[in-house]
Amino acid sequence: VLGTDGKERILYVQKFPIVSEGDKPMVGAIAMDITEWKLAEMALTRLGRVIDLSVNELYIFDPETLRFLQANKGAIENSGYSLEELRKMTPLDLKLEMDKRAFEDILFRLKREPGSYEVFETVHIRKDGSKYPVEVRLQLHDNEYERVFVAIVLDISERKKIEDKYLTNIYFNLYMLFHILYTNGKSNRV
């Protein structure tokens, strides 16, 4: 249907019979413009698809039990766990190099400071036992409808390889510099 502004509108129409004394059956209808609601629903669906299909891992977990409630496709594929398996787990089951106390300290800070977030690095372990370094961005979402932790996890394996390569080069260059300085210092002595 075209609106008075010339733009297409989406209507919800409810029809109902009207009892009449004549032979002609009559129908009444009420129409409600739901264009804005439908557009918002489509945008929300699109956002959900984008998040679900992201290569970054996204985990949502309960702030009390710490059990995973939801995980996107990136999390499921990279971790190797199904959503059903993840729902029986907590973030600590994935974080190989983080002790429980350090993780609880992060959660405590986030609960105490609404709207804040924490960024940290750790190592995750996949279902097959392989390990990979990650950067975690963790935030508590607390509103009138729900209270959940949201973790966006980036696999930083490639970044770590590059960092290691640069560090190796820096160490080698420092070694060579000290070697040259030491060798020159000795050869100049008489």
Disulfide bonds with the S-S distance in Angstrom:
none
